[in-house]
Amino acid sequence: MSITKVVPFGKAVASYVKNKFNKKSPTISSVDTKVNKTKLDKANSNLDLAKQKLKAGEAKLGQTVFEIKNKMPITFKSNKGKSESNTESYKRIQKDNTKVIKGMLDKAAKK
C-alpha cells in the first residue's frame, strides 16, 4: 500500500475524530449564520418569508383545484372548529391503546 493512499484516509480519520470531540459538523460550521443587522435586512427577511408562504398557499390552492376538477378526495381540508387539546388527545390515545391491548388479551385467552 502506497503512502498516497494512506494519507487521505489518515486525514479523514483525524478530521472525524476532531469533529467528534468538538461536537461540530463540518457542514454546519462552514456556513455563516444569518443575522439581520439593519432594518432593511429585517424587512428583506420578512419579505422572503412572505414570498415562501405565498408559494405554499398557491401550491395548496392548485392542489385543491386539481382534486375538485378530477373528483378526488380533498387533501388540504379547512380546519374549522376547535382543535384537540392535550387532554383530549391523551384520552383518545388511551382509548385506542386500551382497544388494542384488550384485543391482544382476548386472542391470548382463546389460545
C-alpha positions, -999 to 999 in steps of 0.1 A, spaced: 0 0 0 15 33 -10 17 64 12 -6 84 -12 -35 61 -3 -28 62 34 -25 99 39 -61 109 27 -75 82 49 -55 94 78 -67 130 72 -103 118 71 -99 99 103 -83 128 120 -110 152 108 -137 128 120 -121 125 155 -116 162 158 -152 169 149 -165 143 173 -146 159 202 -156 194 192 -193 183 187 -194 203 154 -205 191 120 -181 202 93 -210 212 71 -227 234 96 -196 251 109 -187 261 73 -219 281 69 -222 316 83 -252 325 105 -278 348 90 -282 378 114 -301 408 104 -281 439 112 -303 467 97 -340 474 94 -336 468 56 -322 433 63 -351 425 86 -376 438 60 -360 416 33 -361 386 56 -398 392 63 -404 396 26 -387 363 18 -408 346 45 -440 361 30 -430 350 -5 -425 314 7 -459 314 25 -475 328 -7 -459 300 -28 -471 274 -3 -506 288 -4 -507 288 -42 -495 252 -43 -522 241 -18 -548 260 -38 -536 245 -71 -538 210 -55 -573 216 -42 -585 229 -76 -570 198 -93 -587 175 -69 -621 192 -73 -618 190 -111 -609 153 -110 -634 145 -83 -607 132 -59 -608 135 -21 -595 168 -8 -560 167 7 -560 200 25 -593 203 43 -601 235 62 -597 234 99 -629 250 112 -638 243 148 -620 236 180 -586 219 179 -579 189 200 -564 197 235 -536 177 251 -561 162 275 -584 151 247 -555 138 227 -543 118 257 -578 103 263 -582 94 226 -548 77 225 -555 58 258 -588 46 244 -571 33 212 -544 16 233 -570 0 255 -588 -14 225 -555 -29 211 -545 -44 244 -579 -58 250 -578 -74 216 -544 -89 223 -556 -103 257 -587 -118 240 -566 -135 214 -542 -149 241 -572 -161 261 -586 -180 231 -554 -200 226 
